Amino acid sequence: MNNSQGIHLKIFSAFCSHYHDLKKEGKISQQQLEEVSELLDNLEKYSYEEVKNKLEEIFPDYEAQELPRYYFSRQQ
């Protein structure tokens, strides 16, 4: 595993952990956890705009802010 892959794995793990914590705290539903987990598992398949749109679909009361473009810049 190269350094870039290691960084991506750490970021992925942090996001997964955070969403699981939100579920435990009752701030998101089981369905939302499953949907965001699916999105994270397949993140490489989506463009920046698609990820923003999917997050807004999963969390309709949340207005997506600008997402970090580091991950997406290497895909375009």
Secondary structure, 3 states (H helix, E strand, C coil): CCHHHHHHHHHHHHHHHHHHHHHHCCCCCHHHHHHHHHHHHCHHHCCHHHHHHHHHHHCCCCCCCCCCCHHHHCCC
